[in-house]
């Protein structure tokens, strides 16, 4: 049983502390850490193994999560045996299967609507990326 608070619970605690201190906005470092942790957990839930490294980069309307060492032992064996396209096809299906959960997590953590979810996987080296495009914060027509 995991007794650690979830990323959204941790971010809520941070927001509550900041609000009581007069700053309701989450700090960038807390937000990037919460997003990285949430995405790693999501990978672990969907694939049985989470990436060993994750880094989240934020800009005004993009969030990029770079992940390393994502592949399972079986996927590494298949790729090493020359079944690269098969592993990539399975990974694309897994990434697509995470779309709804990943989008919901990012929307919850950022308070912004995700308008696009883009993913990719490289096998050699074992790297993946998940990119979220966020709706503009400026009013339409402005």
Secondary structure as UniProt FT lines:
FT   HELIX           7..20
FT   TURN            21..22
FT   HELIX           28..47
FT   STRAND          53..58
FT   STRAND          62..68
FT   HELIX           73..80
FT   TURN            81..82
FT   HELIX           84..97
FT   HELIX           99..110
FT   STRAND          114..122
FT   TURN            123..126
FT   STRAND          127..134
FT   TURN            140..141
//
